[in-house]
Amino acid sequence: MDEALAFLFFLALRGEAKREEVRARFPRLVSILRRLKDEVEARGETFRLGKPLRLSWFGPLFQEAYSPLLSEPERSLALERLLEAAHLSAEAGEPLVEGEGLIQAARAFQEGSQALLGGAYREALHRYGEGLGLLEKEGLPFPATALALLALAQEGFRPRGKGRETAKKALERARTPFARRLAEELLAQATKERKPGA
């Protein structure tokens, strides 16, 4: 894989990385940064993405970089970020993603998030279920992001139902701030609703 794309993928998985870690992994950093220009920001000793995570650019990068040769933590993190990008793309109103394999799962999650954001909770449940089915077909465990989004749809469809249990599972598996935040917000809301006089 091209060094600049490998760096972009590395940064997309982490959101940000310290200069020491980046230099150790990418010794020709100056030439990579020249090629990526506006796509990467350097702030002090930290590098971060210069653009928001979206399927329009992360989907093709994921297709190229995701491989069984990646370490297990990186494969899991890549899948988390793919589903996060699907939700963020739905929020931004991006067109649906096209692609094969795990990109089809991302599309199902993007459609589910579009439905969720529009208040169509039953449709969101169906689309998220379709995406989870595609992940299961690939023999992959359900990422925390998938469970957190499913919990939101479950809670919207049937308040005080299974959503809270699903959010707890998502929180246990959370590897990204995004998944953690979604699960914590749903659990906090459920706790407020249970308190007398709240």
Rosetta silent file (secondary structure, phi, psi, omega in degrees, C-alpha in Angstrom):
SEQUENCE: MDEALAFLFFLALRGEAKREEVRARFPRLVSILRRLKDEVEARGETFRLGKPLRLSWFGPLFQEAYSPLLSEPERSLALERLLEAAHLSAEAGEPLVEGEGLIQAARAFQEGSQALLGGAYREALHRYGEGLGLLEKEGLPFPATALALLALAQEGFRPRGKGRETAKKALERARTPFARRLAEELLAQATKERKPGA
SCORE:     score description
SCORE:     0.000 S_00000001
   1 L     0.000  142.596  176.917    0.000    0.000    0.000 S_00000001
   2 L   -53.876  137.601 -175.534    1.122    3.533   -0.787 S_00000001
   3 H   -61.726  -39.568 -179.543    2.891    5.126    2.219 S_00000001
   4 H   -67.142  -41.518  178.099    0.731    8.263    2.268 S_00000001
   5 H   -67.668  -36.841  177.003   -2.490    6.216    2.183 S_00000001
   6 H   -62.409  -39.858  178.276   -1.117    3.931    4.895 S_00000001
   7 H   -66.792  -42.468  178.837   -0.460    6.997    7.058 S_00000001
   8 H   -61.725  -41.899  177.950   -3.953    8.374    6.388 S_00000001
   9 H   -63.822  -46.199  177.962   -5.469    4.997    7.343 S_00000001
  10 H   -55.190  -47.389 -178.394   -3.317    4.855   10.492 S_00000001
  11 H   -70.293  -36.779  178.346   -4.462    8.340   11.494 S_00000001
  12 H   -63.765  -35.062  178.939   -8.111    7.632   10.621 S_00000001
  13 H   -68.509  -36.711 -174.423   -8.082    4.645   12.979 S_00000001
  14 H   -96.065  -22.790 -175.091   -6.681    6.641   15.871 S_00000001
  15 L    85.342  -45.430  174.779   -8.130   10.094   15.253 S_00000001
  16 E  -156.575  158.184 -178.874   -4.817   11.542   16.397 S_00000001
  17 E  -149.200  147.720  178.689   -1.298   10.317   17.102 S_00000001
  18 E   -75.566  149.256 -177.319    1.812   11.644   18.814 S_00000001
  19 H   -55.365  -42.066 -179.239    4.796   12.664   16.690 S_00000001
  20 H   -59.296  -46.310  179.902    7.090   10.017   18.234 S_00000001
  21 H   -63.644  -41.273 -179.317    4.705    7.182   17.342 S_00000001
  22 H   -65.616  -47.761 -179.394    4.223    8.561   13.834 S_00000001
  23 H   -61.820  -37.226  179.383    7.956    8.999   13.181 S_00000001
  24 H   -65.328  -35.198 -176.382    8.684    5.462   14.409 S_00000001
  25 H   -90.378  -30.190 -177.048    6.129    4.000   12.028 S_00000001
  26 L  -128.459   83.772 -175.472    6.583    6.385    9.084 S_00000001
  27 L   -63.466  -27.834  179.754   10.257    7.427    8.800 S_00000001
  28 L   -95.107   49.270 -172.893    9.685    9.417    5.557 S_00000001
  29 H   -61.102  -40.610 -176.528    7.132   11.628    7.272 S_00000001
  30 H   -59.892  -46.739 -179.987    8.048   14.923    5.568 S_00000001
  31 H   -67.241  -34.275  177.338    7.359   13.602    2.060 S_00000001
  32 H   -64.624  -46.068 -178.628    4.114   11.968    3.263 S_00000001
  33 H   -64.147  -36.639  176.121    2.912   15.230    4.820 S_00000001
  34 H   -60.043  -41.358 -179.003    3.711   17.126    1.607 S_00000001
  35 H   -70.376  -33.815 -174.920    1.503   14.721   -0.330 S_00000001
  36 H   -89.132  -15.506  177.373   -1.374   14.848    2.144 S_00000001
  37 H    33.080 -101.323 -173.403   -1.361   18.661    2.621 S_00000001
  38 H   -77.679   -5.388 -176.127   -4.877   19.577    3.849 S_00000001
  39 H   -83.401  -14.151 -178.363   -5.816   16.031    4.864 S_00000001
  40 E  -133.342  138.580  175.439   -3.620   16.054    7.994 S_00000001
  41 E  -111.422  140.039  173.338   -3.122   18.696   10.685 S_00000001
  42 E  -113.140  119.848  177.945   -0.033   18.977   12.854 S_00000001
  43 E  -124.637  107.182 -177.215   -0.624   20.683   16.202 S_00000001
  44 L    60.040 -119.863 -178.727    2.412   20.770   18.418 S_00000001
  45 L   -98.891   14.853 -175.704    3.452   17.158   18.942 S_00000001
  46 E  -123.880  137.725  172.815    0.157   15.708   17.686 S_00000001
  47 E  -107.182  140.272  174.863   -1.094   14.787   14.217 S_00000001
  48 E  -145.633  166.401  178.762   -4.808   14.518   13.487 S_00000001
  49 E   -63.075  140.805  178.435   -7.118   14.297   10.523 S_00000001
  50 L   -94.070    4.440 -179.913   -7.692   17.604    8.784 S_00000001
  51 L  -143.380  155.947 -179.216  -11.160   16.555    7.616 S_00000001
  52 L   -69.943  150.642  178.257  -14.115   14.858    9.252 S_00000001
  53 L   -69.200  119.104  179.085  -14.431   11.073    9.119 S_00000001
  54 L  -141.290  152.609  178.522  -16.846   10.222    6.276 S_00000001
  55 H   -66.149  -27.928 -177.630  -17.540    7.144    4.176 S_00000001
  56 H   -55.243  -35.250  177.904  -16.943    9.108    0.973 S_00000001
  57 H  -111.340  -31.791 -178.353  -13.184    8.958    1.569 S_00000001
  58 H   -76.041  -31.844  178.895  -12.783    6.385    4.374 S_00000001
  59 H   -56.435  -54.716  177.827  -14.813    3.674    2.597 S_00000001
  60 H   -62.230  -37.367  178.122  -12.408    3.357   -0.373 S_00000001
  61 H   -65.114  -42.558  177.502   -9.398    3.638    1.957 S_00000001
  62 H   -59.361  -45.463 -179.690  -10.877    0.928    4.190 S_00000001
  63 H   -58.977  -37.706 -178.677  -11.391   -1.352    1.172 S_00000001
  64 H   -77.875  -37.281 -171.008   -7.757   -0.940    0.206 S_00000001
  65 H   -95.898  -25.802 -176.791   -6.188   -1.130    3.664 S_00000001
  66 L   -72.655  128.050 -174.745   -8.385   -3.580    5.603 S_00000001
  67 L  -156.690  152.248  174.700   -6.830   -6.995    5.448 S_00000001
  68 L   -61.212  -15.025 -179.813   -6.481  -10.183    7.468 S_00000001
  69 L   -78.157  -15.995  176.131   -2.786   -9.221    7.687 S_00000001
  70 L   -66.278  153.387  175.732   -3.600   -6.307    9.998 S_00000001
  71 L   -66.576  156.846 -178.504   -3.186   -7.002   13.690 S_00000001
  72 H   -57.110  -46.443  179.021   -6.386   -7.934   15.524 S_00000001
  73 H   -59.148  -38.277 -179.389   -6.616   -4.626   17.407 S_00000001
  74 H   -70.028  -38.156  177.652   -6.250   -2.689   14.130 S_00000001
  75 H   -62.363  -45.451  179.854   -8.885   -4.797   12.320 S_00000001
  76 H   -63.397  -43.616 -179.814  -11.369   -4.242   15.153 S_00000001
  77 H   -65.328  -39.220  178.581  -10.601   -0.540   15.307 S_00000001
  78 H   -61.713  -41.052  179.284  -10.961   -0.199   11.522 S_00000001
  79 H   -67.171  -40.674  175.812  -14.402   -1.781   11.678 S_00000001
  80 H   -57.712  -47.588 -176.480  -15.428    0.531   14.546 S_00000001
  81 H   -69.039  -32.076  177.123  -14.307    3.554   12.557 S_00000001
  82 H   -62.194  -45.161 -179.442  -16.059    2.314    9.393 S_00000001
  83 H   -72.224  -32.684  173.017  -19.409    2.171   11.201 S_00000001
  84 H   -62.580  -44.478  178.301  -18.721    5.513   12.878 S_00000001
  85 H   -61.134  -36.654  178.367  -18.065    6.990    9.422 S_00000001
  86 H   -61.560  -45.000 -179.973  -21.378    5.501    8.242 S_00000001
  87 H   -67.467  -44.601 -179.505  -23.269    7.284   11.010 S_00000001
  88 H   -64.711  -33.434  176.730  -21.394   10.572   10.548 S_00000001
  89 H   -68.403  -37.457  176.111  -22.041   10.401    6.800 S_00000001
  90 H   -64.118  -43.698  177.981  -25.756    9.943    7.484 S_00000001
  91 H   -60.074  -37.543 -177.649  -25.681   12.974    9.806 S_00000001
  92 H   -82.330   -6.418  179.962  -23.945   15.009    7.085 S_00000001
  93 L    74.783   24.936  178.497  -26.468   13.877    4.430 S_00000001
  94 L   -67.881  150.952  173.940  -23.812   12.209    2.260 S_00000001
  95 L   -59.966  154.882  179.577  -24.989    9.932   -0.558 S_00000001
  96 L   -62.502  143.236 -179.407  -25.118    6.237    0.276 S_00000001
  97 L   -76.193  148.835  175.298  -21.821    4.414   -0.064 S_00000001
  98 L  -115.972  146.652  176.918  -21.318    1.775   -2.760 S_00000001
  99 L   159.300  176.941 -177.415  -19.075   -1.243   -2.451 S_00000001
 100 L  -106.244  170.313  172.995  -18.662   -4.913   -1.711 S_00000001
 101 L    58.326 -126.407 -176.320  -18.097   -6.947    1.432 S_00000001
 102 H   -67.984  -18.965  175.506  -17.876   -4.912    4.611 S_00000001
 103 H   -67.341  -31.427  175.076  -18.747   -1.758    2.697 S_00000001
 104 H   -64.248  -38.546  176.284  -22.229   -3.273    2.227 S_00000001
 105 H   -63.799  -41.781  178.031  -22.472   -3.551    6.012 S_00000001
 106 H   -61.616  -39.572  178.270  -21.418    0.108    6.283 S_00000001
 107 H   -62.399  -43.174  178.496  -24.134    1.041    3.783 S_00000001
 108 H   -60.411  -40.186  177.944  -26.753   -0.773    5.878 S_00000001
 109 H   -69.651  -35.696  176.394  -25.567    1.182    8.926 S_00000001
 110 H   -63.512  -43.847  177.228  -25.625    4.434    6.946 S_00000001
 111 H   -64.017  -41.142  177.864  -29.232    3.696    5.912 S_00000001
 112 H   -61.603  -41.585  179.558  -30.058    2.757    9.501 S_00000001
 113 H   -68.647  -35.391  174.780  -28.611    6.013   10.787 S_00000001
 114 H   -59.987  -44.792  179.005  -30.563    7.996    8.196 S_00000001
 115 H   -65.281  -44.240  179.752  -33.734    6.325    9.475 S_00000001
 116 H   -58.176  -48.030 -178.245  -32.707    6.823   13.129 S_00000001
 117 H   -65.509  -26.164  177.460  -32.038   10.528   12.598 S_00000001
 118 L   -88.869    1.523  179.142  -35.421   10.842   10.891 S_00000001
 119 L    81.148    8.883  178.749  -37.191    9.164   13.810 S_00000001
 120 L   -90.778   75.845 -171.163  -38.050    6.013   11.805 S_00000001
 121 H   -66.128  -38.180  178.789  -36.920    3.649   14.554 S_00000001
 122 H   -62.807  -43.534  178.255  -38.446    0.465   13.134 S_00000001
 123 H   -64.528  -40.828  177.687  -36.669    1.058    9.804 S_00000001
 124 H   -59.438  -44.051  177.966  -33.436    1.830   11.657 S_00000001
 125 H   -58.807  -42.994  179.578  -33.741   -1.486   13.513 S_00000001
 126 H   -63.375  -46.668 -178.358  -34.205   -3.329   10.216 S_00000001
 127 H   -66.428  -44.145  177.943  -31.216   -1.667    8.546 S_00000001
 128 H   -62.872  -38.955  176.882  -28.953   -2.137   11.583 S_00000001
 129 H   -61.470  -39.456  176.654  -30.091   -5.764   11.753 S_00000001
 130 H   -62.394  -44.830  178.847  -29.149   -6.176    8.095 S_00000001
 131 H   -63.124  -41.989  178.297  -25.703   -4.698    8.789 S_00000001
 132 H   -64.472  -37.170  177.225  -25.188   -6.954   11.815 S_00000001
 133 H   -62.406  -39.477  178.179  -26.192   -9.938    9.688 S_00000001
 134 H   -66.983  -37.783  176.552  -23.524   -9.046    7.125 S_00000001
 135 H   -65.780  -42.455  179.306  -20.904   -8.777    9.879 S_00000001
 136 H   -62.913  -39.466  178.507  -22.003  -12.133   11.291 S_00000001
 137 H   -60.192  -33.185  178.671  -21.767  -13.688    7.823 S_00000001
 138 L   -82.205   -2.639  179.714  -18.121  -12.538    7.725 S_00000001
 139 L    76.507   25.474 -177.138  -17.534  -14.189   11.123 S_00000001
 140 L  -100.796  143.582  174.072  -16.882  -10.863   12.857 S_00000001
 141 L   -70.421  155.638 -179.042  -17.875   -9.930   16.412 S_00000001
 142 L   -74.647  122.831  178.801  -20.291   -7.032   16.703 S_00000001
 143 L   -68.086  154.438  178.831  -18.388   -3.762   17.185 S_00000001
 144 H   -58.392  -37.644  179.420  -19.340   -1.451   20.040 S_00000001
 145 H   -61.113  -42.460  178.558  -20.372    1.233   17.544 S_00000001
 146 H   -61.643  -44.808 -179.337  -22.862   -1.179   15.958 S_00000001
 147 H   -67.074  -39.063  179.952  -24.297   -2.072   19.355 S_00000001
 148 H   -64.527  -42.480  178.047  -24.506    1.569   20.475 S_00000001
 149 H   -66.541  -41.724  176.725  -26.409    2.554   17.323 S_00000001
 150 H   -59.839  -41.951  179.192  -28.680   -0.468   17.685 S_00000001
 151 H   -60.113  -40.490  177.966  -29.343    0.546   21.311 S_00000001
 152 H   -62.468  -42.898  178.925  -30.438    4.022   20.183 S_00000001
 153 H   -66.843  -41.433  178.899  -32.877    2.519   17.677 S_00000001
 154 H   -62.000  -44.614 -178.967  -34.176    0.022   20.252 S_00000001
 155 H   -66.741  -37.949  177.707  -34.709    2.767   22.821 S_00000001
 156 H   -67.715  -37.970 -178.489  -36.438    4.999   20.266 S_00000001
 157 H   -73.767  -43.573 -178.680  -38.701    2.180   19.101 S_00000001
 158 L  -140.371   88.502 -179.223  -39.555    0.875   22.574 S_00000001
 159 L   -54.241  142.407 -178.894  -38.417    3.172   25.411 S_00000001
 160 L    59.797   30.852  175.961  -37.152    1.354   28.509 S_00000001
 161 L  -101.785 -127.426 -176.412  -36.938   -1.868   26.512 S_00000001
 162 L   -80.407  -11.326 -175.415  -33.807   -3.678   25.313 S_00000001
 163 H   -55.850  -40.913 -178.149  -31.905   -0.502   24.445 S_00000001
 164 H   -65.323  -43.125  178.260  -30.354   -0.141   27.892 S_00000001
 165 H   -61.866  -43.297 -179.985  -29.033   -3.737   27.903 S_00000001
 166 H   -65.296  -38.935  178.532  -27.581   -3.272   24.425 S_00000001
 167 H   -63.598  -37.505  177.698  -25.974    0.036   25.470 S_00000001
 168 H   -63.173  -42.564  177.624  -24.296   -1.724   28.427 S_00000001
 169 H   -62.551  -41.612  179.129  -22.814   -4.318   26.048 S_00000001
 170 H   -61.810  -42.572 -178.977  -21.630   -1.503   23.771 S_00000001
 171 H   -64.840  -37.861  177.828  -19.972    0.273   26.691 S_00000001
 172 H   -62.728  -34.785 -176.569  -18.154   -2.918   27.742 S_00000001
 173 H   -94.804   -7.370 -170.667  -16.720   -3.290   24.207 S_00000001
 174 L   -56.323  126.454  177.377  -16.132    0.411   23.458 S_00000001
 175 L  -119.470   -6.505 -179.527  -12.734    1.101   21.910 S_00000001
 176 L  -125.634  151.734  176.551  -13.501    4.526   20.478 S_00000001
 177 H   -58.958  -34.320 -178.189  -14.705    7.753   22.114 S_00000001
 178 H   -61.851  -52.559 -178.956  -17.648    7.786   19.668 S_00000001
 179 H   -62.730  -42.073  179.703  -19.047    4.380   20.745 S_00000001
 180 H   -61.279  -45.665 -178.465  -18.415    5.165   24.411 S_00000001
 181 H   -62.219  -45.712  179.896  -20.210    8.521   24.161 S_00000001
 182 H   -58.907  -47.946 -178.018  -23.282    7.045   22.429 S_00000001
 183 H   -65.710  -44.814 -179.108  -23.631    4.273   25.010 S_00000001
 184 H   -63.709  -39.891  179.708  -22.993    6.551   28.006 S_00000001
 185 H   -64.350  -41.768  179.495  -25.516    9.142   26.803 S_00000001
 186 H   -65.799  -43.138  179.828  -28.232    6.519   26.374 S_00000001
 187 H   -66.395  -38.108  177.967  -27.509    5.004   29.808 S_00000001
 188 H   -64.834  -41.198  178.628  -27.445    8.450   31.449 S_00000001
 189 H   -64.054  -43.291  179.452  -30.781    9.302   29.862 S_00000001
 190 H   -63.878  -37.052  178.865  -32.276    6.003   31.051 S_00000001
 191 H   -66.611  -42.532  178.374  -30.994    6.657   34.602 S_00000001
 192 H   -60.586  -42.822 -176.711  -32.559   10.158   34.636 S_00000001
 193 H   -66.886  -27.032 -178.046  -35.893    8.784   33.469 S_00000001
 194 H   -81.902  -21.217 -177.645  -35.944    6.184   36.266 S_00000001
 195 L   -71.422  137.185  177.593  -35.339    8.716   39.079 S_00000001
 196 L   -64.786  138.715  178.503  -38.529    9.890   40.831 S_00000001
 197 L    76.956    2.686 -179.568  -39.430   13.460   40.023 S_00000001
 198 L   -83.806    0.000    0.000  -37.016   13.608   37.076 S_00000001
